[in-house]
Amino acid sequence: MLRSRYGKVMNWPWLFGVTNLVAVIGWALLLFAPRRPGTYSVILFGGVGLLCLTYAVLLVLLVGGLVDPGAAGTRPFDYSDYSIGGIRALFGTDAGVVVGWTHYLAFDLFVGLWISRDADNKGFGRLVQAPFLLLTFLAGPLGLILWLFVRERRARALARAKTPK
């Protein structure tokens, strides 16, 4: 556990576990729950929104120096250093890992939500969607790029069908 400048305890492993739990619940709903507006709202606001809010708060606390990043004896981060060394220094701390991982979780769940809505709108069944959603959950951009390739043919066919002759 880590202490902020003000003596408050910051438990990075606990936060890591909570963000993972929120993401897993969102993905479970996306994969197994009925696709209804209420379900989509829970995933969007209770999953993606909560992860985004958590990310924003943690980032402000970390950049503002209000919490200890979890690396005893290290110099303060240079947040303008976007070199490999600068990013490695940030991700070499518990705080950097939790903040970065929360970023990934939020965006991957948002992309999964988009894929499911897009697939539903294009008439793809849930069994066809499942591998792309699981791949997006496990490897984000890989699931997305494969979905973009698969959806393209049907998207063009649907667009041609809607175009007046």
C-alpha positions as MATLAB code, in Angstrom:
seq = 'MLRSRYGKVMNWPWLFGVTNLVAVIGWALLLFAPRRPGTYSVILFGGVGLLCLTYAVLLVLLVGGLVDPGAAGTRPFDYSDYSIGGIRALFGTDAGVVVGWTHYLAFDLFVGLWISRDADNKGFGRLVQAPFLLLTFLAGPLGLILWLFVRERRARALARAKTPK';
ca = [
       0.000    0.000    0.000;
       1.193    3.461   -0.812;
       0.696    6.776    0.897;
      -0.045   10.074   -0.763;
       1.564   13.331    0.285;
      -1.327   13.717    2.662;
      -0.870   10.350    4.369;
      -3.841    8.652    2.667;
      -3.405    5.036    1.640;
      -3.491    4.184   -2.065;
      -3.878    0.479   -2.676;
      -2.811   -0.034   -6.296;
      -3.313   -3.840   -6.341;
      -6.887   -3.391   -5.065;
      -7.616   -0.756   -7.734;
      -6.160   -3.061  -10.370;
      -8.498   -5.839   -9.240;
     -11.547   -3.574   -9.198;
     -10.927   -2.247  -12.708;
     -10.478   -5.798  -13.990;
     -13.729   -6.857  -12.318;
     -15.646   -3.952  -13.881;
     -14.259   -4.842  -17.319;
     -15.009   -8.566  -16.980;
     -18.596   -7.841  -15.927;
     -18.984   -5.524  -18.938;
     -17.602   -8.150  -21.298;
     -19.786  -10.887  -19.774;
     -22.860   -8.731  -20.327;
     -21.748   -7.995  -23.869;
     -21.251  -11.669  -24.670;
     -24.127  -13.302  -22.785;
     -26.840  -10.817  -21.807;
     -29.786   -9.973  -24.036;
     -28.981   -7.074  -26.346;
     -31.403   -4.470  -25.078;
     -31.062   -0.717  -24.580;
     -30.786   -1.198  -20.808;
     -27.970   -3.712  -21.210;
     -26.125   -1.390  -23.559;
     -26.556    1.461  -21.064;
     -25.133   -0.632  -18.215;
     -22.123   -1.586  -20.358;
     -21.590    1.969  -21.622;
     -22.024    3.858  -18.365;
     -21.404    1.204  -15.712;
     -18.489   -0.316  -17.591;
     -16.855    2.045  -20.063;
     -17.916    5.220  -18.253;
     -16.782    3.990  -14.846;
     -13.431    2.877  -16.244;
     -12.971    6.251  -17.991;
     -13.827    8.131  -14.810;
     -11.438    5.968  -12.797;
      -8.707    6.571  -15.367;
      -9.279   10.340  -15.337;
      -9.224   10.591  -11.533;
      -6.131    8.416  -11.195;
      -4.322   10.299  -13.942;
      -5.036   13.665  -12.307;
      -3.922   12.347   -8.909;
      -0.752   10.872  -10.377;
       0.217   13.806  -12.591;
      -0.643   16.226   -9.785;
       1.715   14.396   -7.449;
      -1.131   13.719   -5.028;
      -0.411    9.996   -4.857;
       2.782    8.031   -4.663;
       3.403    6.180   -7.933;
       4.725    3.204   -6.022;
       8.389    3.377   -6.926;
      10.417    4.235   -3.856;
      13.513    6.304   -4.494;
      12.696    7.246   -8.071;
      12.749   10.778   -9.382;
       9.446   12.425  -10.363;
       8.198   11.588  -13.837;
       8.604   13.897  -16.765;
       5.141   13.575  -18.275;
       6.284   15.344  -21.423;
       8.841   12.579  -22.103;
       7.160   10.310  -24.649;
      10.321    8.370  -25.374;
      10.545    4.638  -24.724;
      12.547    5.383  -21.585;
       9.977    7.876  -20.323;
       7.050    5.518  -20.864;
       9.029    2.631  -19.341;
       9.681    4.737  -16.249;
       5.970    5.434  -15.850;
       4.883    1.836  -16.466;
       7.602    0.620  -14.126;
       5.436    1.707  -11.200;
       2.251    0.223   -9.761;
       0.421    3.484  -10.447;
       1.572    3.585  -14.066;
       0.478   -0.001  -14.635;
      -2.951    0.567  -13.062;
      -3.562    3.816  -14.948;
      -2.330    2.370  -18.255;
      -4.258   -0.864  -17.829;
      -7.453    1.037  -16.963;
      -6.972    2.993  -20.206;
      -6.732   -0.270  -22.180;
      -9.738   -1.799  -20.422;
     -11.942    1.237  -21.089;
     -11.076    1.480  -24.764;
     -11.252   -2.252  -25.456;
     -14.698   -2.487  -23.832;
     -15.870    0.521  -25.842;
     -14.602   -1.101  -29.039;
     -16.312   -4.365  -28.083;
     -19.563   -2.485  -27.547;
     -19.208   -0.873  -30.967;
     -18.437   -4.214  -32.624;
     -21.516   -5.835  -31.080;
     -23.808   -2.994  -32.161;
     -22.282   -2.884  -35.626;
     -22.578   -6.663  -35.994;
     -26.203   -6.634  -34.801;
     -27.028   -3.860  -37.285;
     -25.462   -5.840  -40.119;
     -27.272   -9.051  -39.237;
     -24.334  -11.074  -37.907;
     -25.387  -13.679  -35.334;
     -23.915  -13.736  -31.856;
     -21.946  -16.914  -32.534;
     -20.185  -15.141  -35.400;
     -19.575  -12.092  -33.195;
     -18.203  -14.021  -30.222;
     -14.699  -14.763  -31.598;
     -14.199  -11.107  -32.565;
     -15.416   -9.914  -29.178;
     -13.210  -12.389  -27.328;
     -10.229  -11.446  -29.451;
     -10.903   -7.764  -28.790;
     -11.114   -8.524  -25.058;
      -7.805  -10.393  -25.138;
      -5.859   -8.510  -27.806;
      -7.764   -5.266  -28.514;
      -6.605   -3.993  -31.898;
      -6.246   -7.499  -33.359;
      -9.941   -8.213  -32.742;
     -10.892   -4.824  -34.146;
      -8.893   -5.108  -37.367;
     -10.212   -8.598  -38.057;
     -13.771   -7.370  -37.459;
     -13.199   -4.451  -39.843;
     -12.141   -6.884  -42.578;
     -15.100   -9.215  -41.998;
     -17.748   -6.489  -41.777;
     -16.637   -4.676  -44.913;
     -18.271   -6.980  -47.450;
     -21.627   -6.954  -45.674;
     -21.439   -3.186  -45.085;
     -20.953   -2.602  -48.817;
     -23.783   -4.998  -49.709;
     -26.138   -3.246  -47.275;
     -25.150    0.151  -48.658;
     -25.823   -1.012  -52.236;
     -29.222   -2.400  -51.201;
     -30.210    0.961  -49.695;
     -29.103    2.999  -52.718;
     -32.029    3.853  -55.017;
     -31.598    2.651  -58.593;
];
